[in-house]
Amino acid sequence: MNLRGIVSVTGKPGLFKLIGQNKTGFILESLDEKRVKIVVNISTAKMASLEDITIFGMDDDIKLLDILETMRGLPGLPDVKKDSGDKLRTFFNEVAPNHDGERVYASDIKKIINWFGILKNFPLFDEDTPAALNDNVDNVEENEDLAAETTKS
């Protein structure tokens, strides 16, 4: 699953794709039907990459990626506008059985379900996560070392 570049912005509904950066902030495009482009100021807005989000677990934190993958395999989602907090909690116990029920609130569960509703329409689940930048640097160095050894021989 590839969530690189997908962000949530505090105070703004929905999810956004990071498409660029200028001197005042980041250029984002909404993932809804309208595809609205906005500039978010670096100093005033808080953004969270979905790739880095975790929720509280009983033993270890649980990655959002794992929760979304589990939700993908379930037949239906609860309606966050109509269903009660207890029904949402029961659903989330199926999706993330080791989550900390005291520190994961119903509003967090609603947000994750809404995010999944947005993301399920995109081919992100079928894409592989790109290699980290540090991995690419290591591979370049290894290839340079290999090339140097080859030219010596």
Buried (B, 14 or more C-beta within 10 A) or exposed (E): BBBBBBBBBEEBEBBBBBEEEEEEBBBBBBBEEEEEEBBBEEEEBEBEBBBEBEBBBEEEEBBBBBBBEBBEEEEEBBEBEEBEEEEBBEBBEEBBEEBBEEEBEBEBBBBBBBBBEBBEEBEBEEEEEEEEEEEEEEEEEEEEEEEEEEEEE
